[in-house]
Amino acid sequence: MNNWRIEQDGKVYLKVIEFPVPEESGVGGESMWVRKVSGTDDKGTGVLDNNPAFCTAVSYGDTIQYAGGTKTTKPKYIGKVEVV
């Protein structure tokens, strides 16, 4: 069991780390909740489910790609998925 995965109303939410932030923000990276759309808890795509405090690369509702998670580590932000 980890503290970065929540199941609610049949949906899975993951805490994804290392969203990029401006250097002047003074923080190393931002963590945000993402609703999993496809893939696994460790690697896949999801929809950003909160408003960023520092990250300017994404906004609430954007589809993002994440990877690098394991049973003991949170997945990391890979990039924004452009929906056409």
For each residue, the residues with C-beta under 8 A, 3 or more apart:
1:
2: 5 71 72 74
3: 15
4: 14 15 74
5: 2 12 13 14 15 41
6: 12 13 33
7: 10 11 12 13
8: 11 13
9:
10: 7
11: 7 8 35 36
12: 5 6 7 35 36 41
13: 5 6 7 8 33 34 35 36 49
14: 4 5 33 34 36 41 46 66 69 74 75
15: 3 4 5 31 32 33 34 74
16: 19 31 32 33 34 46 64 66 74 75 76 77
17: 29 31 74 75 76 77
18: 29 30 31 76 77
19: 16 29 30 31 32 52 55 57 58 77
20: 29 30 55 57 77
21: 25 27 28 29 30 54 55 56
22: 25 54 56
23:
24:
25: 21 22 54
26:
27: 21 30 54
28: 21
29: 17 18 19 20 21
30: 18 19 20 21 27 52 53 54 55
31: 15 16 17 18 19 74
32: 15 16 19 48 49 50 52 55
33: 6 13 14 15 16 48 49 50
34: 13 14 15 16 46 47 48 49 64 66
35: 11 12 13 46 47 49
36: 11 12 13 14 39 41 44 45 46
37: 44 45 46 47 63
38: 44 45
39: 36 42 43 44 45
40: 43 44
41: 5 12 14 36 44 69 75
42: 39 67 68 69 70 75
43: 39 40 66 67 68 69 75
44: 36 37 38 39 40 41 65 66 67
45: 36 37 38 39 63 64 65 66 81
46: 14 16 34 35 36 37 63 64 66
47: 34 35 37 61 62 63 64
48: 32 33 34 52 58 59 60 61 62 63 64
49: 13 32 33 34 35 60
50: 32 33 60
51: 59 60
52: 19 30 32 48 55 56 58 59 60
53: 30
54: 21 22 25 27 30
55: 19 20 21 30 32 52 58
56: 21 22 52
57: 19 20 80
58: 19 48 52 55 62 64 80
59: 48 51 52 62
60: 48 49 50 51 52
61: 47 48
62: 47 48 58 59 80 81
63: 37 45 46 47 48 80 81 83
64: 16 34 45 46 47 48 58 77 78 79 80 81
65: 44 45 77 78 79 80 81
66: 14 16 34 43 44 45 46 69 75 76 77 78
67: 42 43 44 75 76 78
68: 42 43 73 75 76 78
69: 14 41 42 43 66 73 74 75 76
70: 42 73
71: 2
72: 2
73: 68 69 70
74: 2 4 14 15 16 17 31 69
75: 14 16 17 41 42 43 66 67 68 69
76: 16 17 18 66 67 68 69
77: 16 17 18 19 20 64 65 66
78: 64 65 66 67 68
79: 64 65
80: 57 58 62 63 64 65
81: 45 62 63 64 65
82:
83: 63
84:
